[in-house]
């Protein structure tokens, strides 16, 4: 009789240790920069499409970009940050990644 | 009051209500983006290849290639669907992305990096920018 694989793995001590190690690393931020030509509604639509954030969160981020010149729109692992940055650039926004200070 | 240029229908498709002149203007924009992605000498080429990680000497080549392919792919899909009366979601997203890439490239190559610069630019250039903004504004309202 074939053995049944568990659907959910229980946490082990090593899992917890590696999780702590990841958390203590400085994250990478995806930054979106302001420009004088992009319509505000377009920025909101792009954030919604790429990140799936709520309308309110997208509007808040767009306003931060507009008023402060830039906003951190996502933070986390470097590869994902670069992937999101590329998606934003493909959608025509000025975006970069930088390590959290 | 003029009618909408784009309208989301009940079946989810987006209706394009542009006349021939409007489609002609958009065709020119899409063609510029595709040419810029393929031709390193094109004036927009650098703006399409902005740094991903400015603190690094070189960006990951895979990320740069992905960006290049996706921008070109969006522009190609946009050109292929230029005559369509109805766009599906993917096609409309390609239009929006390609228009936005063109708008930002126009601003970058003309040094329009502030509101003051934008307000004092040549009238013909400002007309082009306002036209692209209008297309984008109305298309974004469908998402």
gemmi code that builds the backbone of each chain (N, CA, C; Angstrom):
import gemmi

chains = {
    "A": [
        ("UNK", (0.847, -1.200, 0.000), (0.000, 0.000, 0.000), (0.884, 1.253, 0.000)),
        ("UNK", (0.615, 2.199, -0.907), (1.488, 3.386, -0.952), (1.347, 4.237, 0.309)),
        ("UNK", (2.443, 4.808, 0.706), (2.372, 5.662, 1.898), (1.717, 6.989, 1.522)),
        ("UNK", (0.941, 7.526, 2.426), (0.243, 8.788, 2.176), (1.126, 9.944, 2.630)),
        ("UNK", (1.385, 10.870, 1.712), (2.216, 12.028, 2.067), (1.385, 13.053, 2.848)),
        ("UNK", (1.927, 13.586, 3.909), (1.177, 14.601, 4.642), (0.985, 15.848, 3.773)),
        ("UNK", (-0.181, 16.448, 3.865), (-0.448, 17.653, 3.072), (0.157, 18.885, 3.725)),
        ("UNK", (0.324, 18.794, 5.016), (0.834, 19.976, 5.719), (2.020, 19.539, 6.554)),
        ("UNK", (3.147, 20.186, 6.342), (4.333, 19.845, 7.104), (4.301, 20.557, 8.450)),
        ("UNK", (4.679, 19.835, 9.459), (4.739, 20.495, 10.764), (6.070, 21.236, 10.882)),
        ("UNK", (6.080, 22.318, 11.632), (7.297, 23.104, 11.810), (8.329, 22.309, 12.598)),
        ("UNK", (9.555, 22.449, 12.249), (10.628, 21.832, 13.018), (11.517, 22.948, 13.539)),
        ("UNK", (12.434, 22.561, 14.369), (13.329, 23.574, 14.935), (14.151, 24.251, 13.831)),
        ("UNK", (14.577, 23.455, 12.840), (15.414, 24.036, 11.780), (14.615, 25.026, 10.927)),
        ("UNK", (13.320, 24.740, 10.708), (12.486, 25.690, 9.954), (12.448, 27.039, 10.662)),
        ("UNK", (12.232, 26.981, 11.947), (12.121, 28.212, 12.731), (13.436, 28.973, 12.692)),
        ("UNK", (14.541, 28.235, 12.784), (15.854, 28.902, 12.765), (16.099, 29.607, 11.435)),
        ("UNK", (15.750, 28.927, 10.308), (16.015, 29.555, 9.014), (15.103, 30.754, 8.805)),
        ("UNK", (13.878, 30.690, 9.334), (12.959, 31.806, 9.217), (13.519, 33.036, 9.938)),
        ("UNK", (14.077, 32.814, 11.110), (14.667, 33.918, 11.875), (15.824, 34.523, 11.090)),
        ("UNK", (16.612, 33.652, 10.443), (17.762, 34.143, 9.680), (17.293, 35.033, 8.537)),
        ("UNK", (16.195, 34.654, 7.875), (15.687, 35.448, 6.749), (15.176, 36.800, 7.243)),
        ("UNK", (14.459, 36.776, 8.352), (13.854, 37.993, 8.874), (14.916, 39.025, 9.261)),
        ("UNK", (16.042, 38.573, 9.778), (17.048, 39.527, 10.243), (17.838, 40.151, 9.090)),
        ("UNK", (17.736, 39.607, 7.869), (18.418, 40.227, 6.733), (17.688, 41.501, 6.327)),
        ("UNK", (18.467, 42.493, 5.891), (17.812, 43.730, 5.456), (17.064, 43.485, 4.143)),
        ("UNK", (15.809, 43.893, 4.056), (15.044, 43.645, 2.828), (15.452, 44.589, 1.691)),
        ("UNK", (15.011, 44.245, 0.526), (15.196, 45.109, -0.640), (13.883, 45.835, -0.902)),
        ("UNK", (13.998, 47.129, -1.172), (12.813, 47.941, -1.425), (12.651, 48.207, -2.921)),
        ("UNK", (11.413, 48.168, -3.360), (11.094, 48.619, -4.718), (10.607, 50.059, -4.596)),
        ("UNK", (11.293, 50.954, -5.300), (10.963, 52.387, -5.227), (10.325, 52.835, -6.534)),
        ("UNK", (9.248, 53.573, -6.428), (8.677, 54.233, -7.615), (8.900, 55.735, -7.465)),
        ("UNK", (9.378, 56.332, -8.545), (9.750, 57.757, -8.549), (8.697, 58.585, -9.261)),
        ("UNK", (8.565, 59.818, -8.800), (7.587, 60.729, -9.403), (8.052, 61.209, -10.776)),
        ("UNK", (7.106, 61.488, -11.643), (7.424, 62.195, -12.880), (6.252, 63.124, -13.172)),
        ("UNK", (6.476, 64.171, -13.965), (5.423, 65.187, -14.125), (4.382, 64.850, -15.182)),
        ("UNK", (4.505, 63.717, -15.858), (3.590, 63.458, -16.973), (2.590, 62.318, -16.747)),
        ("UNK", (2.928, 61.366, -15.905), (2.062, 60.189, -15.759), (0.774, 60.534, -15.014)),
        ("UNK", (-0.384, 60.274, -15.619), (-1.646, 60.556, -14.903), (-1.759, 59.722, -13.621)),
        ("UNK", (-2.321, 60.343, -12.575), (-2.424, 59.662, -11.280), (-3.216, 58.363, -11.373)),
        ("UNK", (-4.276, 58.380, -12.152), (-5.118, 57.170, -12.240), (-4.347, 56.004, -12.866)),
        ("UNK", (-3.423, 56.341, -13.757), (-2.629, 55.288, -14.398), (-1.715, 54.628, -13.364)),
        ("UNK", (-1.135, 55.434, -12.490), (-0.260, 54.886, -11.444), (-1.058, 53.932, -10.544)),
        ("UNK", (-2.251, 54.340, -10.172), (-3.101, 53.498, -9.303), (-3.434, 52.177, -10.001)),
        ("UNK", (-3.792, 52.264, -11.265), (-4.135, 51.049, -12.022), (-2.930, 50.107, -12.112)),
        ("UNK", (-1.763, 50.652, -12.333), (-0.553, 49.820, -12.450), (-0.243, 49.143, -11.110)),
        ("UNK", (-0.350, 49.881, -10.013), (-0.100, 49.271, -8.690), (-1.099, 48.136, -8.428)),
        ("UNK", (-2.367, 48.392, -8.753), (-3.392, 47.361, -8.518), (-3.096, 46.113, -9.337)),
        ("UNK", (-2.744, 46.323, -10.569), (-2.510, 45.193, -11.477), (-1.279, 44.383, -11.058)),
        ("UNK", (-0.215, 45.070, -10.676), (1.044, 44.358, -10.404), (1.072, 43.768, -8.999)),
        ("UNK", (0.595, 44.517, -8.013), (0.702, 44.042, -6.629), (-0.616, 43.481, -6.087)),
        ("UNK", (-1.728, 43.825, -6.707), (-3.020, 43.357, -6.202), (-3.426, 44.045, -4.912)),
        ("UNK", (-2.854, 45.197, -4.643), (-3.229, 45.946, -3.434), (-4.655, 46.499, -3.568)),
        ("UNK", (-5.225, 46.892, -2.426), (-6.556, 47.512, -2.437), (-6.485, 48.882, -3.116)),
        ("UNK", (-7.647, 49.369, -3.512), (-7.712, 50.677, -4.147), (-7.155, 51.776, -3.229)),
        ("UNK", (-7.509, 51.686, -1.926), (-7.042, 52.693, -0.970), (-5.526, 52.682, -0.838)),
        ("UNK", (-4.967, 51.477, -0.736), (-3.508, 51.393, -0.582), (-2.802, 51.924, -1.826)),
        ("UNK", (-3.331, 51.575, -3.008), (-2.723, 52.069, -4.253), (-2.793, 53.590, -4.333)),
        ("UNK", (-3.925, 54.136, -3.914), (-4.078, 55.599, -3.950), (-3.115, 56.254, -2.962)),
        ("UNK", (-2.989, 55.678, -1.766), (-2.048, 56.220, -0.773), (-0.619, 56.207, -1.315)),
        ("UNK", (-0.241, 55.088, -1.930), (1.123, 54.984, -2.476), (1.337, 55.995, -3.590)),
        ("UNK", (0.321, 56.130, -4.454), (0.434, 57.086, -5.556), (0.610, 58.507, -5.007)),
        ("UNK", (-0.148, 58.839, -3.957), (-0.047, 60.187, -3.379), (1.308, 60.404, -2.711)),
        ("UNK", (1.854, 59.342, -2.115), (3.198, 59.452, -1.530), (4.217, 59.747, -2.629)),
        ("UNK", (4.110, 59.031, -3.742), (5.009, 59.286, -4.879), (4.860, 60.741, -5.329)),
        ("UNK", (3.627, 61.174, -5.446), (3.341, 62.518, -5.968), (3.886, 63.613, -5.038)),
        ("UNK", (3.678, 63.448, -3.729), (4.048, 64.509, -2.794), (5.503, 64.431, -2.327)),
        ("UNK", (6.021, 63.210, -2.189), (7.369, 63.068, -1.639), (8.417, 62.741, -2.698)),
        ("UNK", (7.967, 62.543, -3.924), (8.921, 62.278, -5.000), (9.219, 60.807, -5.196)),
        ("UNK", (8.935, 59.982, -4.207), (9.170, 58.541, -4.306), (8.383, 57.812, -3.233)),
        ("UNK", (8.196, 56.531, -3.434), (7.541, 55.712, -2.402), (8.072, 54.288, -2.487)),
        ("UNK", (8.191, 53.675, -1.322), (8.525, 52.243, -1.282), (7.212, 51.489, -1.511)),
        ("UNK", (7.136, 50.764, -2.606), (5.875, 50.096, -2.936), (5.880, 48.614, -2.591)),
        ("UNK", (7.056, 48.078, -2.332), (7.154, 46.661, -1.931), (8.521, 46.456, -1.288)),
        ("UNK", (8.584, 45.554, -0.297), (9.857, 45.210, 0.354), (9.951, 43.702, 0.526)),
        ("UNK", (11.163, 43.196, 0.404), (11.341, 41.757, 0.620), (12.584, 41.243, -0.056)),
        ("UNK", (12.490, 40.001, -0.488), (13.625, 39.297, -1.079), (14.103, 39.994, -2.363)),
        ("UNK", (15.422, 39.979, -2.574), (16.000, 40.715, -3.691), (15.444, 40.297, -5.061)),
        ("UNK", (15.368, 39.001, -5.305), (14.920, 38.536, -6.626), (13.488, 38.996, -6.923)),
        ("UNK", (12.656, 38.913, -5.913), (11.264, 39.349, -6.120), (11.197, 40.854, -6.320)),
        ("UNK", (12.027, 41.568, -5.568), (12.057, 43.034, -5.709), (12.447, 43.408, -7.145)),
        ("UNK", (13.467, 42.722, -7.672), (13.912, 43.027, -9.043), (12.828, 42.656, -10.059)),
        ("UNK", (12.147, 41.558, -9.778), (11.076, 41.134, -10.686), (9.939, 42.164, -10.705)),
        ("UNK", (9.553, 42.645, -9.526), (8.506, 43.676, -9.461), (8.984, 44.967, -10.137)),
        ("UNK", (10.242, 45.302, -9.925), (10.793, 46.516, -10.527), (10.705, 46.438, -12.053)),
        ("UNK", (11.051, 45.282, -12.598), (10.977, 45.098, -14.051), (9.526, 45.237, -14.524)),
        ("UNK", (8.590, 44.648, -13.779), (7.175, 44.747, -14.171), (6.714, 46.215, -14.191)),
        ("UNK", (7.171, 46.977, -13.196), (6.790, 48.395, -13.149), (7.407, 49.165, -14.314)),
        ("UNK", (8.659, 48.828, -14.641), (9.314, 49.496, -15.766), (8.645, 49.118, -17.090)),
        ("UNK", (8.252, 47.870, -17.218), (7.556, 47.436, -18.439), (6.230, 48.188, -18.576)),
        ("UNK", (5.623, 48.507, -17.430), (4.364, 49.263, -17.458), (4.612, 50.766, -17.602)),
        ("UNK", (5.871, 51.159, -17.697), (6.190, 52.553, -17.998), (6.437, 53.460, -16.809)),
        ("UNK", (6.553, 52.900, -15.617), (6.859, 53.748, -14.460), (8.364, 53.749, -14.211)),
        ("UNK", (8.845, 54.813, -13.571), (10.257, 54.850, -13.195), (10.406, 54.151, -11.854)),
        ("UNK", (11.066, 53.012, -11.868), (11.206, 52.219, -10.649), (12.633, 51.715, -10.521)),
        ("UNK", (13.080, 51.559, -9.285), (14.407, 51.000, -8.999), (14.297, 50.116, -7.757)),
        ("UNK", (15.371, 49.351, -7.491), (15.433, 48.626, -6.223), (16.616, 49.164, -5.417)),
        ("UNK", (16.479, 49.109, -4.112), (17.597, 49.485, -3.236), (17.466, 48.710, -1.928)),
        ("UNK", (18.607, 48.494, -1.284), (18.574, 47.762, -0.029), (18.084, 48.692, 1.066)),
        ("UNK", (17.251, 48.157, 1.951), (16.714, 48.952, 3.054), (17.859, 49.491, 3.912)),
        ("UNK", (17.783, 50.758, 4.261), (18.885, 51.380, 5.026), (18.902, 50.883, 6.467)),
    ],
    "B": [
        ("UNK", (-20.397, 67.598, -24.674), (-19.294, 66.859, -24.073), (-18.935, 65.670, -24.975)),
        ("UNK", (-17.656, 65.528, -25.339), (-17.268, 64.439, -26.229), (-17.448, 63.081, -25.560)),
        ("UNK", (-17.720, 62.047, -26.386), (-17.894, 60.703, -25.834), (-16.577, 60.098, -25.383)),
        ("UNK", (-16.697, 58.966, -24.708), (-15.493, 58.279, -24.232), (-14.741, 57.640, -25.393)),
        ("UNK", (-13.421, 57.589, -25.248), (-12.594, 56.948, -26.272), (-12.539, 55.440, -26.073)),
        ("UNK", (-12.668, 55.007, -24.811), (-12.654, 53.578, -24.481), (-13.800, 53.316, -23.494)),
        ("UNK", (-14.447, 52.184, -23.630), (-15.545, 51.860, -22.701), (-15.528, 50.372, -22.371)),
        ("UNK", (-15.631, 50.059, -21.105), (-15.695, 48.653, -20.675), (-17.114, 48.144, -20.890)),
        ("UNK", (-17.265, 47.037, -21.626), (-18.573, 46.471, -21.879), (-18.942, 45.454, -20.804)),
        ("UNK", (-20.199, 45.063, -20.807), (-20.655, 44.091, -19.798), (-19.953, 42.746, -19.931)),
        ("UNK", (-19.565, 42.400, -21.157), (-18.902, 41.103, -21.353), (-17.424, 41.158, -20.981)),
        ("UNK", (-16.962, 42.291, -20.483), (-15.583, 42.407, -20.007), (-14.628, 42.998, -21.025)),
        ("UNK", (-15.037, 42.995, -22.308), (-14.130, 43.552, -23.317), (-14.149, 45.084, -23.269)),
        ("UNK", (-13.111, 45.664, -23.825), (-13.027, 47.126, -23.865), (-13.248, 47.590, -25.299)),
        ("UNK", (-14.231, 48.433, -25.464), (-14.547, 48.941, -26.799), (-13.654, 50.134, -27.122)),
        ("UNK", (-13.061, 50.098, -28.302), (-12.211, 51.211, -28.750), (-13.046, 52.087, -29.663)),
        ("UNK", (-13.239, 53.332, -29.262), (-14.103, 54.231, -30.043), (-13.303, 55.322, -30.752)),
        ("UNK", (-12.055, 54.995, -31.052), (-11.202, 55.976, -31.732), (-11.545, 56.027, -33.214)),
        ("UNK", (-11.456, 57.225, -33.791), (-11.618, 57.327, -35.243), (-10.273, 57.044, -35.915)),
        ("UNK", (-10.229, 57.177, -37.230), (-9.002, 56.844, -37.969), (-7.823, 57.706, -37.528)),
        ("UNK", (-8.106, 58.988, -37.276), (-7.014, 59.882, -36.856), (-6.457, 59.448, -35.493)),
        ("UNK", (-7.353, 59.071, -34.596), (-6.924, 58.629, -33.266), (-6.115, 57.351, -33.345)),
        ("UNK", (-6.587, 56.411, -34.156), (-5.842, 55.159, -34.313), (-4.494, 55.418, -34.983)),
        ("UNK", (-4.478, 56.373, -35.913), (-3.218, 56.722, -36.569), (-2.209, 57.278, -35.584)),
        ("UNK", (-2.692, 58.135, -34.675), (-1.795, 58.717, -33.661), (-1.247, 57.623, -32.749)),
        ("UNK", (-2.097, 56.708, -32.378), (-1.657, 55.622, -31.492), (-0.707, 54.670, -32.219)),
        ("UNK", (-0.982, 54.424, -33.495), (-0.102, 53.543, -34.272), (1.330, 54.084, -34.265)),
        ("UNK", (1.441, 55.396, -34.448), (2.758, 56.028, -34.480), (3.486, 55.839, -33.139)),
        ("UNK", (2.755, 55.997, -32.053), (3.331, 55.846, -30.714), (3.817, 54.407, -30.496)),
        ("UNK", (2.970, 53.433, -30.833), (3.334, 52.024, -30.647), (4.557, 51.668, -31.496)),
        ("UNK", (4.574, 52.157, -32.728), (5.692, 51.848, -33.630), (6.999, 52.420, -33.089)),
        ("UNK", (6.932, 53.589, -32.481), (8.125, 54.205, -31.881), (8.669, 53.331, -30.755)),
        ("UNK", (7.793, 52.814, -29.912), (8.243, 51.990, -28.782), (8.921, 50.723, -29.299)),
        ("UNK", (8.314, 50.086, -30.285), (8.895, 48.861, -30.827), (10.254, 49.149, -31.462)),
        ("UNK", (10.337, 50.232, -32.216), (11.609, 50.590, -32.857), (12.665, 50.903, -31.809)),
        ("UNK", (12.268, 51.605, -30.763), (13.222, 51.999, -29.722), (13.778, 50.780, -28.987)),
        ("UNK", (12.947, 49.776, -28.800), (13.415, 48.587, -28.087), (14.388, 47.795, -28.940)),
        ("UNK", (14.236, 47.866, -30.254), (15.081, 47.061, -31.155), (16.324, 47.802, -31.624)),
        ("UNK", (16.271, 49.132, -31.627), (17.366, 49.914, -32.208), (18.105, 50.692, -31.111)),
        ("UNK", (19.351, 50.298, -30.820), (20.102, 50.991, -29.765), (20.353, 52.469, -30.066)),
        ("UNK", (20.215, 52.850, -31.351), (20.447, 54.248, -31.731), (19.188, 55.110, -31.584)),
        ("UNK", (18.068, 54.471, -31.348), (16.813, 55.224, -31.235), (16.864, 56.133, -30.005)),
        ("UNK", (16.298, 57.336, -30.147), (16.402, 58.316, -29.054), (15.714, 57.843, -27.761)),
        ("UNK", (14.759, 56.949, -27.870), (14.071, 56.445, -26.671), (14.765, 55.234, -26.060)),
        ("UNK", (15.770, 54.699, -26.734), (16.327, 53.405, -26.303), (16.833, 53.443, -24.853)),
        ("UNK", (17.546, 54.508, -24.521), (18.108, 54.578, -23.163), (17.022, 54.656, -22.093)),
        ("UNK", (15.960, 55.373, -22.412), (14.895, 55.500, -21.409), (14.183, 54.166, -21.172)),
        ("UNK", (14.269, 53.258, -22.154), (13.661, 51.935, -21.983), (14.598, 50.984, -21.239)),
        ("UNK", (15.827, 51.422, -21.036), (16.813, 50.558, -20.388), (17.391, 51.223, -19.145)),
        ("UNK", (16.506, 51.804, -18.365), (16.923, 52.475, -17.131), (17.456, 51.433, -16.147)),
        ("UNK", (18.346, 51.859, -15.223), (18.879, 50.900, -14.247), (17.773, 50.299, -13.382)),
        ("UNK", (17.948, 49.038, -13.015), (17.033, 48.383, -12.075), (17.571, 48.598, -10.654)),
        ("UNK", (18.866, 48.345, -10.503), (19.513, 48.546, -9.206), (20.667, 49.540, -9.389)),
        ("UNK", (20.430, 50.822, -9.166), (21.454, 51.838, -9.446), (22.722, 51.680, -8.593)),
        ("UNK", (22.643, 50.948, -7.481), (23.830, 50.785, -6.638), (24.777, 49.729, -7.208)),
        ("UNK", (24.324, 49.016, -8.214), (25.146, 47.969, -8.815), (25.717, 48.470, -10.143)),
        ("UNK", (26.937, 48.014, -10.489), (27.540, 48.446, -11.758), (26.740, 47.947, -12.953)),
        ("UNK", (26.269, 46.721, -12.830), (25.484, 46.127, -13.920), (24.248, 45.463, -13.357)),
        ("UNK", (23.157, 45.561, -14.117), (21.945, 44.849, -13.704), (22.036, 43.389, -14.134)),
        ("UNK", (21.237, 42.569, -13.478), (21.135, 41.162, -13.842), (20.713, 41.072, -15.313)),
        ("UNK", (21.521, 40.428, -16.177), (21.187, 40.372, -17.611), (19.838, 39.717, -17.877)),
        ("UNK", (19.482, 38.746, -17.026), (18.198, 38.065, -17.217), (17.032, 39.036, -16.994)),
        ("UNK", (17.172, 39.887, -15.967), (16.122, 40.870, -15.680), (16.021, 41.882, -16.823)),
        ("UNK", (17.167, 42.304, -17.339), (17.169, 43.270, -18.459), (16.545, 42.662, -19.705)),
        ("UNK", (16.864, 41.385, -19.944), (16.312, 40.708, -21.117), (14.804, 40.524, -20.976)),
        ("UNK", (14.379, 40.194, -19.767), (12.941, 40.044, -19.515), (12.215, 41.345, -19.813)),
        ("UNK", (12.794, 42.431, -19.328), (12.164, 43.747, -19.558), (12.076, 44.052, -21.054)),
        ("UNK", (13.194, 43.825, -21.749), (13.241, 44.099, -23.195), (12.173, 43.283, -23.931)),
        ("UNK", (12.097, 41.999, -23.587), (11.120, 41.122, -24.258), (9.689, 41.558, -23.967)),
        ("UNK", (9.423, 41.920, -22.726), (8.042, 42.256, -22.355), (7.595, 43.578, -22.967)),
        ("UNK", (8.508, 44.550, -23.015), (8.150, 45.837, -23.643), (7.882, 45.620, -25.134)),
        ("UNK", (8.767, 44.849, -25.790), (8.590, 44.588, -27.224), (7.317, 43.784, -27.465)),
        ("UNK", (7.076, 42.810, -26.589), (5.888, 41.962, -26.746), (4.604, 42.780, -26.594)),
        ("UNK", (4.575, 43.680, -25.624), (3.410, 44.557, -25.452), (3.202, 45.444, -26.680)),
        ("UNK", (4.317, 45.993, -27.194), (4.216, 46.878, -28.362), (3.724, 46.098, -29.579)),
        ("UNK", (4.230, 44.872, -29.747), (3.806, 44.048, -30.888), (2.315, 43.714, -30.800)),
        ("UNK", (1.887, 43.310, -29.597), (0.472, 42.971, -29.418), (-0.409, 44.204, -29.663)),
        ("UNK", (0.058, 45.352, -29.221), (-0.695, 46.593, -29.428), (-0.837, 46.901, -30.917)),
        ("UNK", (0.258, 46.736, -31.657), (0.216, 47.017, -33.103), (-0.714, 46.029, -33.809)),
        ("UNK", (-0.633, 44.764, -33.382), (-1.467, 43.737, -34.023), (-2.959, 43.956, -33.778)),
        ("UNK", (-3.286, 44.640, -32.691), (-4.709, 44.828, -32.352), (-5.201, 46.252, -32.629)),
        ("UNK", (-4.390, 47.002, -33.383), (-4.725, 48.412, -33.631), (-6.085, 48.620, -34.298)),
        ("UNK", (-6.474, 47.698, -35.158), (-7.726, 47.894, -35.895), (-8.920, 47.267, -35.205)),
        ("UNK", (-8.697, 46.608, -34.072), (-9.792, 45.916, -33.392), (-10.788, 46.920, -32.790)),
        ("UNK", (-12.047, 46.530, -32.820), (-13.048, 47.381, -32.167), (-13.147, 47.054, -30.680)),
        ("UNK", (-12.838, 45.782, -30.350), (-12.914, 45.359, -28.941), (-11.592, 44.722, -28.522)),
        ("UNK", (-11.125, 45.076, -27.330), (-9.880, 44.511, -26.797), (-10.207, 43.654, -25.579)),
        ("UNK", (-9.494, 42.528, -25.452), (-9.634, 41.803, -24.190), (-8.690, 42.440, -23.155)),
        ("UNK", (-8.708, 41.905, -21.954), (-7.959, 42.526, -20.862), (-6.453, 42.583, -21.141)),
        ("UNK", (-5.926, 41.491, -21.665), (-4.485, 41.422, -21.947), (-4.097, 42.448, -23.021)),
        ("UNK", (-4.933, 42.543, -24.041), (-4.642, 43.492, -25.131), (-4.729, 44.937, -24.625)),
        ("UNK", (-5.751, 45.199, -23.823), (-5.902, 46.561, -23.298), (-4.737, 46.916, -22.371)),
        ("UNK", (-4.267, 45.933, -21.596), (-3.117, 46.177, -20.720), (-1.868, 46.465, -21.558)),
        ("UNK", (-1.724, 45.759, -22.668), (-0.578, 46.009, -23.566), (-0.653, 47.430, -24.132)),
        ("UNK", (-1.837, 47.864, -24.497), (-2.012, 49.244, -24.990), (-1.613, 50.242, -23.901)),
        ("UNK", (-2.140, 50.026, -22.705), (-1.878, 50.976, -21.619), (-0.377, 51.035, -21.300)),
        ("UNK", (0.255, 49.876, -21.208), (1.688, 49.829, -20.880), (2.516, 50.500, -21.969)),
        ("UNK", (2.180, 50.213, -23.220), (2.971, 50.765, -24.325), (2.785, 52.283, -24.424)),
        ("UNK", (1.558, 52.733, -24.219), (1.310, 54.185, -24.220), (2.071, 54.870, -23.087)),
        ("UNK", (2.070, 54.237, -21.934), (2.744, 54.830, -20.777), (4.266, 54.850, -20.971)),
        ("UNK", (4.799, 53.777, -21.566), (6.240, 53.744, -21.885), (6.569, 54.897, -22.839)),
        ("UNK", (5.720, 55.098, -23.834), (5.952, 56.168, -24.811), (5.874, 57.544, -24.158)),
        ("UNK", (4.899, 57.711, -23.285), (4.730, 59.009, -22.609), (5.961, 59.346, -21.767)),
        ("UNK", (6.403, 58.366, -20.990), (7.554, 58.637, -20.115), (8.839, 58.830, -20.934)),
        ("UNK", (8.988, 58.059, -22.008), (10.171, 58.220, -22.859), (10.190, 59.606, -23.487)),
        ("UNK", (9.023, 60.073, -23.917), (8.934, 61.420, -24.494), (9.384, 62.463, -23.472)),
        ("UNK", (8.932, 62.284, -22.236), (9.313, 63.234, -21.183), (10.810, 63.171, -20.894)),
        ("UNK", (11.346, 61.960, -20.827), (12.769, 61.799, -20.469), (13.669, 62.393, -21.549)),
        ("UNK", (13.410, 62.057, -22.822), (14.321, 62.536, -23.877), (14.225, 64.051, -24.078)),
        ("UNK", (13.116, 64.640, -23.657), (12.976, 66.101, -23.786), (13.289, 66.825, -22.478)),
        ("UNK", (13.797, 66.096, -21.515), (14.215, 66.712, -20.246), (13.063, 67.260, -19.436)),
        ("UNK", (11.866, 66.704, -19.616), (10.688, 67.213, -18.896), (10.557, 66.460, -17.567)),
        ("UNK", (11.419, 66.805, -16.644), (11.466, 66.060, -15.392), (10.864, 66.828, -14.225)),
        ("UNK", (10.243, 67.962, -14.513), (9.567, 68.718, -13.448), (8.340, 69.405, -14.044)),
        ("UNK", (7.440, 69.828, -13.158), (6.226, 70.512, -13.634), (6.585, 71.796, -14.384)),
        ("UNK", (7.618, 72.504, -13.892), (8.023, 73.768, -14.516), (8.496, 73.530, -15.955)),
        ("UNK", (9.315, 72.504, -16.134), (9.822, 72.179, -17.482), (8.660, 71.811, -18.409)),
        ("UNK", (7.710, 71.076, -17.867), (6.571, 70.648, -18.678), (5.756, 71.855, -19.143)),
        ("UNK", (5.554, 72.805, -18.229), (4.728, 73.969, -18.563), (5.381, 74.879, -19.594)),
        ("UNK", (6.714, 74.831, -19.681), (7.407, 75.745, -20.596), (7.922, 75.050, -21.861)),
        ("UNK", (7.507, 73.822, -22.092), (8.005, 73.128, -23.288), (7.275, 73.623, -24.540)),
        ("UNK", (7.792, 73.234, -25.703), (7.207, 73.684, -26.979), (5.749, 73.240, -27.081)),
        ("UNK", (4.891, 74.097, -27.667), (3.451, 73.773, -27.744), (3.156, 72.457, -28.461)),
        ("UNK", (3.920, 72.162, -29.539), (3.663, 70.915, -30.279), (3.957, 69.702, -29.399)),
        ("UNK", (5.044, 69.816, -28.643), (5.417, 68.718, -27.742), (4.371, 68.554, -26.643)),
        ("UNK", (3.925, 69.679, -26.121), (2.902, 69.634, -25.060), (1.601, 69.017, -25.605)),
        ("UNK", (1.280, 69.331, -26.853), (0.085, 68.727, -27.482), (0.206, 67.205, -27.545)),
        ("UNK", (1.397, 66.741, -27.971), (1.625, 65.289, -28.058), (1.462, 64.641, -26.688)),
        ("UNK", (2.024, 65.291, -25.682), (1.953, 64.745, -24.320), (0.506, 64.722, -23.820)),
        ("UNK", (-0.212, 65.806, -24.049), (-1.614, 65.873, -23.602), (-2.472, 64.814, -24.310)),
        ("UNK", (-2.169, 64.578, -25.586), (-2.925, 63.549, -26.325), (-2.686, 62.177, -25.703)),
        ("UNK", (-1.423, 61.858, -25.429), (-1.119, 60.551, -24.824), (-1.738, 60.447, -23.435)),
        ("UNK", (-1.689, 61.531, -22.677), (-2.289, 61.524, -21.336), (-3.792, 61.268, -21.413)),
        ("UNK", (-4.437, 61.867, -22.419), (-5.883, 61.677, -22.566), (-6.223, 60.220, -22.877)),
        ("UNK", (-5.460, 59.628, -23.814), (-5.660, 58.200, -24.132), (-5.478, 57.367, -22.860)),
        ("UNK", (-4.407, 57.637, -22.130), (-4.093, 56.842, -20.935), (-5.161, 57.013, -19.853)),
        ("UNK", (-5.564, 58.256, -19.654), (-6.559, 58.562, -18.626), (-7.851, 57.781, -18.892)),
        ("UNK", (-8.271, 57.781, -20.146), (-9.539, 57.118, -20.471), (-9.396, 55.597, -20.467)),
        ("UNK", (-8.241, 55.109, -20.908), (-8.045, 53.658, -20.901), (-7.930, 53.147, -19.456)),
        ("UNK", (-7.237, 53.904, -18.620), (-7.073, 53.500, -17.202), (-8.424, 53.414, -16.501)),
        ("UNK", (-9.372, 54.251, -16.918), (-10.696, 54.240, -16.284), (-11.450, 52.931, -16.552)),
        ("UNK", (-10.991, 52.168, -17.546), (-11.652, 50.892, -17.869), (-11.134, 49.741, -16.990)),
        ("UNK", (-10.063, 49.956, -16.248), (-9.494, 48.873, -15.431), (-10.045, 48.918, -14.004)),
    ],
}
model = gemmi.Model(1)
for chain_id, residues in chains.items():
    chain = gemmi.Chain(chain_id)
    for i, (resn, *xyz) in enumerate(residues, 1):
        res = gemmi.Residue()
        res.name, res.seqid = resn, gemmi.SeqId(i, " ")
        for name, pos in zip(("N", "CA", "C"), xyz):
            atom = gemmi.Atom()
            atom.name, atom.element = name, gemmi.Element(name[0])
            atom.pos, atom.b_iso = gemmi.Position(*pos), 0.0
            res.add_atom(atom)
        chain.add_residue(res)
    model.add_chain(chain)
structure = gemmi.Structure()
structure.add_model(model)
structure.setup_entities()
